Amino acid sequence: MVLLRVSCPLVKPLRTFKINKAFKTKTEVTKRTIAVSDAFGIGVDDEKFFPVFRNFVIDVNPGDVVYITGESGGGKSVLLTELAKQLQEHEEFAPVITDRALEIDPNEILIHGIGKDVTGAIEILSFVGLNEAFLFLRRYKELSDGQKYRYRLAKAFWKGAKTLVFDEFCATLDRTTAKVVAYLAQKFCRKRGMTLIVATTHTDLLEDLNPSIHVVKKFGVDVDVTYFKPEPRPCSLLKEVVISKGTTDDYKRLEMFHYKGSRPVGITDVFKAEIHGDLAGIIVYNTSYFDLKPRNIALPHLVEIRRHVGLKSLTEYVNKNFRRIARVVVAPKYRGIGLGVKLVKETMPLVGVPYVETLAVMAKYNPFFEHAGMKEVVYEREYDKRQQKVLEFLESMGLNVELAKSRKKNLSWLRTLSSKQVKDVAKVVETLVCERFTKPRLAKKLREGKFSLEDLAEAIAQFKTKPKYYIWKNPSFIGFPEPLVQEVLSF
């Protein structure tokens, strides 16, 4: 008898699938099998039938998340195989990709393996918790087992399938990482209307997979099926997060995972996030720059302070009333679940100043500052316009500007130029790069014309991507002006 429990009936399903599956076996006749047959009174020549599914019916809509659990040997993999076969026959589910069909070149660089462009690749990698700048540049063979599993998910997402089928889902991962990956997988698929079907012996992923259908396969033909109407919800691990005051020593433990990999100066506050005592994330605040043009536009009263009272008074005002978010670092295991947003949102009121701001290049790919309640000030810089003109000139000379961050690529290109062309390049680069240089010694060489090709190659690599500027006004400070961030600002 098939035990079938159905809860929470929803709308009429688009597709109903019926599965019957049994295995027929016949043993080989040997002295030992005959001995077993004689001892237990079973026929050694008889064929045996083992039913796994008998008239099993399941309703699946496109975009559903199906979570199949049960004991080992109960028939979970059989169900996956049969479902994949039947789903492939319907346009709304096809093409179907299984984890077994994924082939990945061991030398594949992550940022190249998926996505139409860099933005698309980073978005997909972020959804599986691989959103670390250094990981983007690593090869598949250089990843840990957990990272390889996450990348296999990313690869499956990128293959263009409408349905993903994963057996032994997250079975090789520690259970904390498994919850993170389960949460990210269902979130990604739901965002794109993809159907996700997974099977595992582990029963601890129900909350984070947030399935539409939960199938419990028992031994024999017994199956329990529960249908849900899932609503979006945060990863279960966020409920376990404890945020408290941290130290620079806490930051040192995670600083290797920040793409800048250096320690900020002027630190004023550090907060840490822990999950079950494990350091999961850190946020560092420091004193801000005394003069920022996008800030001045968002808060025009700062210009008046400088004009009427002087630079010293402006500096004192900024030091007292502003803090800058210098670093937000989330341990790789916990990336993608919203921990960065939680750190920013819950600690900004704790620093005790009217304004919190940040400048961030990576915000172009991961807008978590906006999700935490900060407002972007869109601005243009004269420097950016001039940098674009310089890059256009270098491109006209044969430089691949998309690779200009590589000193080696720049040097190879410079060696193809004549002496006169090198001087022309140096002249154009020097007028721009000396203005913004963080390496005074190299800037001096360019200024005095005493540079090598290696120096010039490095100078070109120093061109900077414009960071995004975000600001947050603490509502507790009523007497301070609200930032003007509603329109596109320029100067």
NORMODA-V640721 format. One line per field, one symbol per residue. burial: b if it has 24 or more other C-alpha atoms within 12 Angstrom, else e. Layout:
burial = ???
This chain:
burial = eeebeeeeeeeeeeeebebebeeeeeeeeeeeeeeeeeeeeeeeeeeeeebbbeebbbbbbbbbbbbbbbeeebbbbbbbbbbbebbbeeeebbbbbbbeeeebeeeeebbbbbeeeeeebbbbbbbbbbbbbebbbbebeebeebbbbbbbbbbbbbbebbbbbbbbbbbebeebbbbbbbbbbbbbbbeeebbbbbbbbbbbbbbbbbbbbbbbbbebbbbbbbbbebeeebbbbbeebbbbbbebebbbebbebbeeeebbeebbbbbbbbbeeebbbbbbbbbbbbbbbbbbbbbeebbeeeeeeeeeebeebbbebbbbbbbbbbbbbbbbbbbbbbbbbbbbbbbebbbbbbbbebbebbbbbbebbbbbbbbeeeeeeebeebbeebeeeebbbeebeebebbbebbeeeeeeebeebbbbbbbbbbeebeeeebbebbbeeeeebbbbbbbbbbbeeeebbbbbbbeeeeeeebbbbeeeeee
